[in-house]
Amino acid sequence: MRKKNIEKIKKSTFFKDERLPFVEARFVLDSDYHYTEHFHETLSIGAIEHGQVAYMHEDDYYVLKEHELAVINPYIVHACNPIEKQSRTYHMTYIDEQWCKGIQETIFDDVQEYIPISGVNLYDKVLYKKYLELNYSLLSNEYLYIEKEELLYNFLVKLFTKYCDTKITKSVASMEAISAVEKAKVFMQENVYENLTIQDMCDHVGLSEFHFIRLFKEVSFTTPHSFLLNLKINEVKKRLANDENIAEVASSVGFFDQSHLNRVFKQFVAATPFQYKRSLNSAKS
């Protein structure tokens, strides 16, 4: 790893670049921010460099420490928060699900859809070291695009080869519930700018309101409301990456005002929209 690049990263920052649209990276220095329970549409990988955190993954809890990787498959509800207000320094990387599937197709036979990682918190010193090298390269301006992409590809090949269970299948008994919930998720994604109601979703999937809420929570480990808010925040992040006006984005995505967006955005991202946008702009300059 290029030590000089590590030494230059002395503040919290984001990486997102239109030339590498399938990956986003983040480095957070000495933060005691708390996240609400949330999900990402991506494969998300994190590591604690200093400190430790309480790691909630669906309905399980872990203590994540140095030399461990947190692996969060797409749409898995989770949260990583400091223990007793202790600050921690950590990395996060978010990789497009379909891009990951493309890599998996080069490793495994008959890949029909993205194959989830079977581990949740991985104690793997070799992969941990490779991951830090990867994330620092993404955050650094001194690596070529092709160099960053190659490091990402090589890391994922090692991760998928070692930790993907190619025999994982969904339970037949829950396929009906999963199908209804997935249909509702697609509906929310297609109407992310709308102020949807639970009844809108129920009408779309053909379930009663309370049955739908119970099934959604059972399958997704989160509520329809939280899922829709999460989708809206993901959409806001995409538009802020395009340098759009924060107030205009807040209004168009369905928040009451910029103050409402600030409050929700900080819950999901542990940064304000302004901080997120400023960090991306700083990285481009």
C-alpha positions in Angstrom: 0.0 0.0 0.0 1.2 3.5 -0.7 1.8 4.9 2.7 2.0 8.4 1.5 -1.6 8.2 0.2 -2.8 7.0 3.6 -1.1 9.9 5.3 -2.8 12.4 3.0 -6.3 11.2 3.9 -6.7 13.0 7.2 -10.4 13.9 7.1 -13.7 12.2 6.4 -14.4 12.0 2.7 -16.4 10.3 0.0 -15.4 8.9 -3.4 -17.8 8.8 -6.3 -16.8 9.2 -10.0 -18.8 8.9 -13.2 -15.9 7.0 -14.8 -16.4 4.2 -12.2 -20.1 4.4 -11.7 -20.3 0.9 -10.1 -18.5 1.8 -6.9 -18.6 4.4 -4.1 -16.2 4.7 -1.2 -16.2 6.4 2.1 -13.7 7.1 4.9 -14.9 8.5 8.3 -12.3 9.8 10.8 -13.0 9.7 14.6 -16.8 9.8 14.4 -19.4 9.1 17.1 -22.4 9.7 14.7 -25.2 7.2 15.0 -27.1 5.6 12.1 -30.7 4.6 12.0 -31.4 1.1 10.7 -31.0 1.2 7.0 -30.1 -0.7 3.8 -28.1 -0.1 0.6 -29.0 -1.2 -2.9 -25.4 -2.3 -3.3 -23.1 -4.9 -1.9 -21.6 -2.9 1.1 -18.4 -3.7 2.8 -17.0 -2.0 5.8 -14.0 -2.1 8.2 -13.1 -0.5 11.4 -9.6 0.9 11.4 -9.6 2.2 15.0 -12.2 1.5 17.7 -15.1 -0.9 17.6 -18.8 -0.7 16.9 -22.1 -2.5 17.7 -23.1 -4.1 14.4 -26.8 -4.9 13.9 -27.5 -7.2 10.9 -31.2 -7.9 10.4 -32.1 -9.4 13.8 -28.6 -10.4 14.9 -26.0 -8.3 16.9 -22.2 -8.4 16.8 -19.3 -6.3 18.1 -17.2 -5.4 15.0 -13.5 -4.9 15.8 -10.3 -4.1 13.9 -9.2 -6.8 11.4 -12.9 -7.7 10.7 -14.9 -7.0 7.6 -18.6 -6.2 7.8 -20.3 -7.6 4.7 -23.8 -6.4 3.9 -25.6 -7.9 1.0 -28.0 -5.7 -1.0 -31.2 -4.6 0.8 -30.2 -6.1 4.1 -31.2 -3.9 7.1 -28.3 -3.1 9.3 -26.6 -0.4 11.4 -23.1 0.1 12.8 -22.9 2.4 15.7 -20.2 3.3 18.3 -20.3 1.6 21.7 -21.0 4.0 24.6 -20.3 7.1 22.4 -16.7 6.0 21.6 -15.5 7.4 18.3 -14.4 5.1 15.6 -12.5 5.4 12.3 -13.9 3.3 9.5 -14.2 2.6 5.8 -17.2 1.7 3.7 -17.4 0.6 0.0 -20.6 0.2 -2.0 -20.5 -1.9 -5.2 -23.3 -2.2 -7.7 -25.1 -5.5 -7.4 -25.2 -6.2 -11.2 -21.5 -5.4 -11.5 -20.8 -8.0 -8.7 -23.0 -10.5 -10.5 -20.9 -10.0 -13.7 -17.8 -10.9 -11.7 -19.5 -13.9 -10.2 -20.4 -15.2 -13.7 -16.6 -15.4 -14.4 -16.1 -17.5 -11.2 -19.1 -19.8 -10.9 -21.3 -21.9 -13.2 -24.9 -21.0 -14.0 -25.2 -17.7 -12.1 -28.8 -16.6 -12.5 -28.7 -13.8 -10.0 -26.3 -12.1 -7.6 -25.0 -14.7 -5.1 -25.0 -13.3 -1.6 -21.9 -13.5 0.7 -22.6 -16.1 3.3 -20.6 -14.3 6.1 -21.7 -11.3 8.1 -18.5 -10.3 10.0 -15.4 -11.9 8.6 -12.3 -12.2 10.6 -9.8 -12.5 7.8 -6.5 -10.6 8.2 -5.5 -11.1 4.6 -8.8 -9.8 3.1 -8.9 -7.0 5.7 -5.5 -5.7 4.6 -6.5 -6.0 0.9 -9.7 -4.1 1.6 -7.9 -1.2 3.3 -5.5 -1.0 0.3 -8.6 -1.0 -2.0 -10.5 1.7 -0.2 -7.5 4.0 0.2 -6.8 3.6 -3.6 -10.4 4.6 -4.4 -10.1 7.7 -2.1 -6.7 8.7 -3.5 -6.2 11.0 -6.5 -2.9 9.3 -7.2 -4.2 6.0 -8.6 -5.3 5.6 -12.2 -8.9 4.5 -12.9 -7.7 1.2 -14.3 -5.6 0.6 -11.2 -8.6 1.2 -8.9 -10.8 -1.0 -11.0 -8.2 -3.8 -11.0 -7.8 -3.7 -7.2 -11.6 -3.8 -6.8 -11.9 -6.7 -9.2 -9.1 -8.7 -7.5 -10.5 -8.1 -4.0 -14.0 -9.2 -5.0 -12.8 -12.4 -6.8 -11.0 -13.4 -3.5 -14.1 -12.5 -1.4 -16.6 -14.3 -3.7 -14.4 -17.4 -4.1 -14.0 -17.8 -0.4 -17.3 -16.7 1.0 -20.1 -17.2 -1.6 -22.3 -20.3 -1.0 -23.4 -21.3 -4.5 -26.0 -23.7 -3.0 -28.0 -21.0 -1.3 -31.7 -21.1 -2.4 -34.8 -19.3 -1.1 -37.2 -21.3 1.0 -40.1 -22.6 -1.0 -42.4 -22.0 1.9 -41.7 -18.3 1.8 -41.7 -17.7 -1.9 -45.2 -16.3 -2.0 -44.3 -13.7 0.7 -41.0 -12.9 -0.9 -42.7 -12.4 -4.3 -45.2 -10.0 -2.9 -42.6 -8.0 -1.0 -40.3 -7.9 -4.0 -43.2 -6.6 -6.2 -43.8 -3.9 -3.6 -40.1 -2.9 -3.6 -40.1 -2.5 -7.4 -43.3 -0.4 -7.1 -41.6 1.8 -4.6 -38.5 2.1 -6.7 -40.5 3.1 -9.7 -42.5 5.7 -7.7 -39.7 6.9 -5.4 -40.6 10.6 -6.1 -44.2 10.1 -5.0 -45.7 10.4 -1.5 -47.0 6.8 -1.5 -49.3 5.3 1.1 -49.3 1.8 2.5 -52.7 1.4 0.7 -51.0 2.3 -2.6 -48.6 -0.6 -2.1 -51.3 -3.0 -0.9 -53.4 -2.3 -3.9 -50.5 -3.0 -6.1 -49.6 -6.4 -4.6 -53.2 -7.4 -3.7 -52.8 -7.8 0.1 -54.6 -6.4 3.1 -52.8 -3.6 4.9 -51.8 -5.4 8.1 -50.9 -8.6 6.3 -48.7 -6.6 3.9 -46.9 -4.8 6.8 -46.3 -8.1 8.6 -44.9 -9.8 5.6 -42.8 -6.9 4.6 -41.2 -6.8 8.0 -40.7 -10.5 8.1 -39.0 -10.7 4.7 -37.1 -7.4 4.7 -36.4 -6.8 8.4 -37.6 -3.2 8.0 -40.9 -1.4 7.5 -42.3 -0.2 4.1 -42.0 3.4 5.4 -38.3 3.0 6.3 -37.6 1.2 3.0 -39.2 4.0 1.0 -37.3 6.7 2.9 -34.1 4.7 2.3 -34.9 4.7 -1.5 -35.5 8.4 -1.4 -32.1 9.1 0.4 -30.3 6.9 -2.2 -32.0 9.0 -5.0 -30.9 12.2 -3.2 -27.3 11.0 -3.1 -27.3 10.3 -6.8 -28.6 13.8 -7.6 -26.2 15.5 -5.2 -23.4 13.6 -7.0 -24.5 15.5 -10.1 -24.1 18.8 -8.2 -27.8 19.6 -8.1 -29.3 22.2 -5.7 -30.1 20.7 -2.3 -33.3 22.5 -1.8 -34.6 21.6 -5.2 -33.7 18.0 -4.7 -35.4 17.9 -1.4 -38.6 19.2 -2.9 -38.7 17.0 -6.0 -37.9 13.8 -4.1 -40.8 14.4 -1.7 -39.4 15.9 1.5 -41.3 18.7 3.1 -38.3 21.1 3.0 -34.5 21.1 3.2 -34.7 20.8 7.0 -36.7 17.6 6.7 -34.2 16.2 4.2 -31.3 17.2 6.5 -32.8 15.3 9.4 -33.5 12.1 7.5 -30.3 12.2 5.4 -28.2 12.5 8.5 -30.0 9.4 10.0 -29.1 7.3 7.0 -25.7 8.7 5.9 -24.3 10.2 9.2 -23.6 13.4 7.3 -25.7 16.3 6.1 -26.5 16.7 2.4 -24.2 19.7 2.3 -21.3 17.8 3.8 -21.9 14.9 1.4 -22.0 17.2 -1.6 -19.0 19.3 -0.5 -16.9 16.1 0.0 -17.7 14.9 -3.5 -17.0 18.2 -5.0 -13.7 18.5 -3.1 -12.7 15.0 -4.4 -13.3 16.2 -8.0 -11.1 19.3 -7.7 
